[in-house]
Amino acid sequence: MLDDFDKIQFDVVDGYQCETLDSILKFKRKMGRPKDLVDIKNIEEYVSLTTE
């Protein structure tokens, strides 16, 4: 996983550097742990609600 560290994408939000939701989703899909599957569902639901 650390090999992909240089591929993490960041945005600046209110002056703070934050990992993008897309980058978080890629990481969580790759890990595939039960807790990640819940997070993936929640993030995808949030994105769908905010992009309509």
PDB file of N, CA, C and O in Angstrom:
ATOM      1  N   MET A   1       0.820  -1.205   0.000  1.00  0.00           N
ATOM      2  CA  MET A   1       0.000   0.000   0.000  1.00  0.00           C
ATOM      3  C   MET A   1       0.856   1.258   0.000  1.00  0.00           C
ATOM      4  O   MET A   1       0.496   2.250  -0.633  1.00  0.00           O
ATOM      5  N   LEU A   2       1.986   1.230   0.702  1.00  0.00           N
ATOM      6  CA  LEU A   2       2.818   2.414   0.759  1.00  0.00           C
ATOM      7  C   LEU A   2       3.407   2.760  -0.600  1.00  0.00           C
ATOM      8  O   LEU A   2       3.784   3.908  -0.835  1.00  0.00           O
ATOM      9  N   ASP A   3       3.491   1.777  -1.503  1.00  0.00           N
ATOM     10  CA  ASP A   3       3.997   2.049  -2.846  1.00  0.00           C
ATOM     11  C   ASP A   3       3.099   3.030  -3.593  1.00  0.00           C
ATOM     12  O   ASP A   3       3.559   3.738  -4.488  1.00  0.00           O
ATOM     13  N   ASP A   4       1.818   3.071  -3.225  1.00  0.00           N
ATOM     14  CA  ASP A   4       0.858   3.951  -3.887  1.00  0.00           C
ATOM     15  C   ASP A   4       0.777   5.322  -3.235  1.00  0.00           C
ATOM     16  O   ASP A   4      -0.028   6.153  -3.655  1.00  0.00           O
ATOM     17  N   PHE A   5       1.599   5.581  -2.209  1.00  0.00           N
ATOM     18  CA  PHE A   5       1.508   6.837  -1.467  1.00  0.00           C
ATOM     19  C   PHE A   5       1.685   8.044  -2.365  1.00  0.00           C
ATOM     20  O   PHE A   5       1.042   9.073  -2.156  1.00  0.00           O
ATOM     21  N   ASP A   6       2.558   7.931  -3.375  1.00  0.00           N
ATOM     22  CA  ASP A   6       2.786   9.068  -4.265  1.00  0.00           C
ATOM     23  C   ASP A   6       1.628   9.312  -5.223  1.00  0.00           C
ATOM     24  O   ASP A   6       1.615  10.320  -5.929  1.00  0.00           O
ATOM     25  N   LYS A   7       0.654   8.403  -5.259  1.00  0.00           N
ATOM     26  CA  LYS A   7      -0.496   8.541  -6.147  1.00  0.00           C
ATOM     27  C   LYS A   7      -1.719   9.132  -5.439  1.00  0.00           C
ATOM     28  O   LYS A   7      -2.764   9.337  -6.057  1.00  0.00           O
ATOM     29  N   ILE A   8      -1.580   9.400  -4.154  1.00  0.00           N
ATOM     30  CA  ILE A   8      -2.690   9.976  -3.403  1.00  0.00           C
ATOM     31  C   ILE A   8      -2.944  11.393  -3.907  1.00  0.00           C
ATOM     32  O   ILE A   8      -2.009  12.167  -4.110  1.00  0.00           O
ATOM     33  N   GLN A   9      -4.222  11.724  -4.106  1.00  0.00           N
ATOM     34  CA  GLN A   9      -4.600  13.040  -4.611  1.00  0.00           C
ATOM     35  C   GLN A   9      -5.151  13.880  -3.463  1.00  0.00           C
ATOM     36  O   GLN A   9      -5.873  13.382  -2.599  1.00  0.00           O
ATOM     37  N   PHE A  10      -4.796  15.158  -3.471  1.00  0.00           N
ATOM     38  CA  PHE A  10      -5.236  16.061  -2.421  1.00  0.00           C
ATOM     39  C   PHE A  10      -5.905  17.286  -3.019  1.00  0.00           C
ATOM     40  O   PHE A  10      -5.580  17.717  -4.125  1.00  0.00           O
ATOM     41  N   ASP A  11      -6.839  17.832  -2.271  1.00  0.00           N
ATOM     42  CA  ASP A  11      -7.441  19.123  -2.555  1.00  0.00           C
ATOM     43  C   ASP A  11      -7.159  20.014  -1.350  1.00  0.00           C
ATOM     44  O   ASP A  11      -6.837  19.518  -0.270  1.00  0.00           O
ATOM     45  N   VAL A  12      -7.278  21.303  -1.529  1.00  0.00           N
ATOM     46  CA  VAL A  12      -7.168  22.218  -0.404  1.00  0.00           C
ATOM     47  C   VAL A  12      -8.575  22.737  -0.108  1.00  0.00           C
ATOM     48  O   VAL A  12      -9.232  23.325  -0.967  1.00  0.00           O
ATOM     49  N   VAL A  13      -9.014  22.506   1.117  1.00  0.00           N
ATOM     50  CA  VAL A  13     -10.359  22.901   1.548  1.00  0.00           C
ATOM     51  C   VAL A  13     -10.201  23.811   2.756  1.00  0.00           C
ATOM     52  O   VAL A  13      -9.660  23.402   3.783  1.00  0.00           O
ATOM     53  N   ASP A  14     -10.670  25.034   2.633  1.00  0.00           N
ATOM     54  CA  ASP A  14     -10.561  26.018   3.711  1.00  0.00           C
ATOM     55  C   ASP A  14      -9.130  26.120   4.249  1.00  0.00           C
ATOM     56  O   ASP A  14      -8.918  26.291   5.449  1.00  0.00           O
ATOM     57  N   GLY A  15      -8.162  26.013   3.349  1.00  0.00           N
ATOM     58  CA  GLY A  15      -6.774  26.155   3.741  1.00  0.00           C
ATOM     59  C   GLY A  15      -6.109  24.882   4.251  1.00  0.00           C
ATOM     60  O   GLY A  15      -4.933  24.906   4.616  1.00  0.00           O
ATOM     61  N   TYR A  16      -6.842  23.772   4.283  1.00  0.00           N
ATOM     62  CA  TYR A  16      -6.293  22.508   4.768  1.00  0.00           C
ATOM     63  C   TYR A  16      -6.172  21.517   3.617  1.00  0.00           C
ATOM     64  O   TYR A  16      -7.063  21.416   2.774  1.00  0.00           O
ATOM     65  N   GLN A  17      -5.071  20.796   3.594  1.00  0.00           N
ATOM     66  CA  GLN A  17      -4.868  19.775   2.575  1.00  0.00           C
ATOM     67  C   GLN A  17      -5.648  18.528   2.983  1.00  0.00           C
ATOM     68  O   GLN A  17      -5.451  17.998   4.077  1.00  0.00           O
ATOM     69  N   CYS A  18      -6.540  18.056   2.095  1.00  0.00           N
ATOM     70  CA  CYS A  18      -7.403  16.907   2.369  1.00  0.00           C
ATOM     71  C   CYS A  18      -7.315  15.917   1.213  1.00  0.00           C
ATOM     72  O   CYS A  18      -7.284  16.314   0.049  1.00  0.00           O
ATOM     73  N   GLU A  19      -7.277  14.641   1.535  1.00  0.00           N
ATOM     74  CA  GLU A  19      -7.277  13.615   0.503  1.00  0.00           C
ATOM     75  C   GLU A  19      -8.619  13.644  -0.222  1.00  0.00           C
ATOM     76  O   GLU A  19      -9.659  13.789   0.419  1.00  0.00           O
ATOM     77  N   THR A  20      -8.612  13.510  -1.547  1.00  0.00           N
ATOM     78  CA  THR A  20      -9.865  13.543  -2.307  1.00  0.00           C
ATOM     79  C   THR A  20     -10.692  12.288  -2.030  1.00  0.00           C
ATOM     80  O   THR A  20     -10.151  11.236  -1.688  1.00  0.00           O
ATOM     81  N   LEU A  21     -11.992  12.412  -2.181  1.00  0.00           N
ATOM     82  CA  LEU A  21     -12.868  11.254  -1.989  1.00  0.00           C
ATOM     83  C   LEU A  21     -12.547  10.160  -3.005  1.00  0.00           C
ATOM     84  O   LEU A  21     -12.636   8.973  -2.690  1.00  0.00           O
ATOM     85  N   ASP A  22     -12.179  10.554  -4.210  1.00  0.00           N
ATOM     86  CA  ASP A  22     -11.806   9.574  -5.223  1.00  0.00           C
ATOM     87  C   ASP A  22     -10.582   8.768  -4.778  1.00  0.00           C
ATOM     88  O   ASP A  22     -10.535   7.550  -4.952  1.00  0.00           O
ATOM     89  N   SER A  23      -9.615   9.444  -4.214  1.00  0.00           N
ATOM     90  CA  SER A  23      -8.406   8.780  -3.727  1.00  0.00           C
ATOM     91  C   SER A  23      -8.734   7.843  -2.561  1.00  0.00           C
ATOM     92  O   SER A  23      -8.205   6.735  -2.478  1.00  0.00           O
ATOM     93  N   ILE A  24      -9.598   8.293  -1.674  1.00  0.00           N
ATOM     94  CA  ILE A  24     -10.020   7.458  -0.539  1.00  0.00           C
ATOM     95  C   ILE A  24     -10.761   6.226  -1.038  1.00  0.00           C
ATOM     96  O   ILE A  24     -10.536   5.120  -0.545  1.00  0.00           O
ATOM     97  N   LEU A  25     -11.645   6.415  -2.016  1.00  0.00           N
ATOM     98  CA  LEU A  25     -12.390   5.276  -2.569  1.00  0.00           C
ATOM     99  C   LEU A  25     -11.461   4.246  -3.196  1.00  0.00           C
ATOM    100  O   LEU A  25     -11.650   3.046  -3.000  1.00  0.00           O
ATOM    101  N   LYS A  26     -10.470   4.695  -3.940  1.00  0.00           N
ATOM    102  CA  LYS A  26      -9.518   3.768  -4.559  1.00  0.00           C
ATOM    103  C   LYS A  26      -8.804   2.944  -3.497  1.00  0.00           C
ATOM    104  O   LYS A  26      -8.651   1.732  -3.645  1.00  0.00           O
ATOM    105  N   PHE A  27      -8.370   3.596  -2.435  1.00  0.00           N
ATOM    106  CA  PHE A  27      -7.680   2.917  -1.354  1.00  0.00           C
ATOM    107  C   PHE A  27      -8.591   1.890  -0.679  1.00  0.00           C
ATOM    108  O   PHE A  27      -8.187   0.752  -0.439  1.00  0.00           O
ATOM    109  N   LYS A  28      -9.811   2.298  -0.379  1.00  0.00           N
ATOM    110  CA  LYS A  28     -10.727   1.412   0.329  1.00  0.00           C
ATOM    111  C   LYS A  28     -11.161   0.232  -0.543  1.00  0.00           C
ATOM    112  O   LYS A  28     -11.339  -0.879  -0.042  1.00  0.00           O
ATOM    113  N   ARG A  29     -11.328   0.466  -1.823  1.00  0.00           N
ATOM    114  CA  ARG A  29     -11.659  -0.645  -2.733  1.00  0.00           C
ATOM    115  C   ARG A  29     -10.504  -1.647  -2.792  1.00  0.00           C
ATOM    116  O   ARG A  29     -10.723  -2.858  -2.835  1.00  0.00           O
ATOM    117  N   LYS A  30      -9.291  -1.137  -2.793  1.00  0.00           N
ATOM    118  CA  LYS A  30      -8.127  -2.004  -2.842  1.00  0.00           C
ATOM    119  C   LYS A  30      -7.999  -2.824  -1.553  1.00  0.00           C
ATOM    120  O   LYS A  30      -7.655  -4.005  -1.603  1.00  0.00           O
ATOM    121  N   MET A  31      -8.271  -2.210  -0.410  1.00  0.00           N
ATOM    122  CA  MET A  31      -8.172  -2.910   0.868  1.00  0.00           C
ATOM    123  C   MET A  31      -9.285  -3.940   1.027  1.00  0.00           C
ATOM    124  O   MET A  31      -9.030  -5.072   1.437  1.00  0.00           O
ATOM    125  N   GLY A  32     -10.520  -3.554   0.704  1.00  0.00           N
ATOM    126  CA  GLY A  32     -11.651  -4.466   0.708  1.00  0.00           C
ATOM    127  C   GLY A  32     -12.055  -5.035   2.060  1.00  0.00           C
ATOM    128  O   GLY A  32     -12.727  -6.065   2.108  1.00  0.00           O
ATOM    129  N   ARG A  33     -11.672  -4.406   3.145  1.00  0.00           N
ATOM    130  CA  ARG A  33     -12.056  -4.862   4.482  1.00  0.00           C
ATOM    131  C   ARG A  33     -13.541  -4.576   4.703  1.00  0.00           C
ATOM    132  O   ARG A  33     -14.100  -3.682   4.069  1.00  0.00           O
ATOM    133  N   PRO A  34     -14.185  -5.332   5.601  1.00  0.00           N
ATOM    134  CA  PRO A  34     -15.614  -5.081   5.865  1.00  0.00           C
ATOM    135  C   PRO A  34     -15.909  -3.624   6.213  1.00  0.00           C
ATOM    136  O   PRO A  34     -16.899  -3.064   5.743  1.00  0.00           O
ATOM    137  N   LYS A  35     -15.059  -3.006   7.031  1.00  0.00           N
ATOM    138  CA  LYS A  35     -15.304  -1.601   7.385  1.00  0.00           C
ATOM    139  C   LYS A  35     -15.148  -0.692   6.168  1.00  0.00           C
ATOM    140  O   LYS A  35     -15.819   0.335   6.071  1.00  0.00           O
ATOM    141  N   ASP A  36     -14.267  -1.065   5.239  1.00  0.00           N
ATOM    142  CA  ASP A  36     -14.099  -0.274   4.022  1.00  0.00           C
ATOM    143  C   ASP A  36     -15.323  -0.367   3.135  1.00  0.00           C
ATOM    144  O   ASP A  36     -15.707   0.620   2.507  1.00  0.00           O
ATOM    145  N   LEU A  37     -15.940  -1.534   3.073  1.00  0.00           N
ATOM    146  CA  LEU A  37     -17.133  -1.708   2.237  1.00  0.00           C
ATOM    147  C   LEU A  37     -18.258  -0.797   2.703  1.00  0.00           C
ATOM    148  O   LEU A  37     -19.002  -0.255   1.885  1.00  0.00           O
ATOM    149  N   VAL A  38     -18.384  -0.627   4.015  1.00  0.00           N
ATOM    150  CA  VAL A  38     -19.395   0.295   4.566  1.00  0.00           C
ATOM    151  C   VAL A  38     -19.044   1.730   4.181  1.00  0.00           C
ATOM    152  O   VAL A  38     -19.910   2.498   3.760  1.00  0.00           O
ATOM    153  N   ASP A  39     -17.769   2.083   4.328  1.00  0.00           N
ATOM    154  CA  ASP A  39     -17.326   3.435   3.971  1.00  0.00           C
ATOM    155  C   ASP A  39     -17.532   3.717   2.487  1.00  0.00           C
ATOM    156  O   ASP A  39     -17.963   4.808   2.114  1.00  0.00           O
ATOM    157  N   ILE A  40     -17.222   2.731   1.639  1.00  0.00           N
ATOM    158  CA  ILE A  40     -17.397   2.888   0.193  1.00  0.00           C
ATOM    159  C   ILE A  40     -18.852   3.210  -0.123  1.00  0.00           C
ATOM    160  O   ILE A  40     -19.137   4.127  -0.894  1.00  0.00           O
ATOM    161  N   LYS A  41     -19.763   2.463   0.468  1.00  0.00           N
ATOM    162  CA  LYS A  41     -21.194   2.692   0.246  1.00  0.00           C
ATOM    163  C   LYS A  41     -21.578   4.113   0.667  1.00  0.00           C
ATOM    164  O   LYS A  41     -22.289   4.811  -0.056  1.00  0.00           O
ATOM    165  N   ASN A  42     -21.107   4.529   1.833  1.00  0.00           N
ATOM    166  CA  ASN A  42     -21.447   5.863   2.344  1.00  0.00           C
ATOM    167  C   ASN A  42     -20.851   6.974   1.489  1.00  0.00           C
ATOM    168  O   ASN A  42     -21.526   7.964   1.208  1.00  0.00           O
ATOM    169  N   ILE A  43     -19.606   6.824   1.075  1.00  0.00           N
ATOM    170  CA  ILE A  43     -18.968   7.847   0.244  1.00  0.00           C
ATOM    171  C   ILE A  43     -19.657   7.929  -1.113  1.00  0.00           C
ATOM    172  O   ILE A  43     -19.919   9.028  -1.604  1.00  0.00           O
ATOM    173  N   GLU A  44     -19.954   6.793  -1.724  1.00  0.00           N
ATOM    174  CA  GLU A  44     -20.648   6.804  -3.025  1.00  0.00           C
ATOM    175  C   GLU A  44     -22.020   7.437  -2.918  1.00  0.00           C
ATOM    176  O   GLU A  44     -22.439   8.170  -3.814  1.00  0.00           O
ATOM    177  N   GLU A  45     -22.727   7.161  -1.826  1.00  0.00           N
ATOM    178  CA  GLU A  45     -24.047   7.772  -1.610  1.00  0.00           C
ATOM    179  C   GLU A  45     -23.909   9.294  -1.459  1.00  0.00           C
ATOM    180  O   GLU A  45     -24.693  10.045  -2.039  1.00  0.00           O
ATOM    181  N   TYR A  46     -22.930   9.743  -0.694  1.00  0.00           N
ATOM    182  CA  TYR A  46     -22.694  11.164  -0.514  1.00  0.00           C
ATOM    183  C   TYR A  46     -22.372  11.847  -1.840  1.00  0.00           C
ATOM    184  O   TYR A  46     -22.924  12.902  -2.155  1.00  0.00           O
ATOM    185  N   VAL A  47     -21.478  11.239  -2.610  1.00  0.00           N
ATOM    186  CA  VAL A  47     -21.089  11.810  -3.903  1.00  0.00           C
ATOM    187  C   VAL A  47     -22.289  11.900  -4.838  1.00  0.00           C
ATOM    188  O   VAL A  47     -22.455  12.903  -5.531  1.00  0.00           O
ATOM    189  N   SER A  48     -23.120  10.873  -4.866  1.00  0.00           N
ATOM    190  CA  SER A  48     -24.280  10.900  -5.742  1.00  0.00           C
ATOM    191  C   SER A  48     -25.262  12.001  -5.342  1.00  0.00           C
ATOM    192  O   SER A  48     -25.915  12.593  -6.202  1.00  0.00           O
ATOM    193  N   LEU A  49     -25.367  12.272  -4.057  1.00  0.00           N
ATOM    194  CA  LEU A  49     -26.275  13.319  -3.585  1.00  0.00           C
ATOM    195  C   LEU A  49     -25.735  14.724  -3.849  1.00  0.00           C
ATOM    196  O   LEU A  49     -26.506  15.665  -4.037  1.00  0.00           O
ATOM    197  N   THR A  50     -24.417  14.863  -3.862  1.00  0.00           N
ATOM    198  CA  THR A  50     -23.824  16.203  -4.017  1.00  0.00           C
ATOM    199  C   THR A  50     -23.518  16.555  -5.463  1.00  0.00           C
ATOM    200  O   THR A  50     -23.173  17.699  -5.759  1.00  0.00           O
ATOM    201  N   THR A  51     -23.640  15.585  -6.372  1.00  0.00           N
ATOM    202  CA  THR A  51     -23.334  15.863  -7.782  1.00  0.00           C
ATOM    203  C   THR A  51     -24.574  15.933  -8.650  1.00  0.00           C
ATOM    204  O   THR A  51     -24.471  16.054  -9.871  1.00  0.00           O
ATOM    205  N   GLU A  52     -25.731  15.860  -8.043  1.00  0.00           N
ATOM    206  CA  GLU A  52     -26.971  15.911  -8.839  1.00  0.00           C
ATOM    207  C   GLU A  52     -27.341  17.337  -9.168  1.00  0.00           C
ATOM    208  O   GLU A  52     -28.351  17.576  -9.830  1.00  0.00           O
TER     209      GLU A  52
END
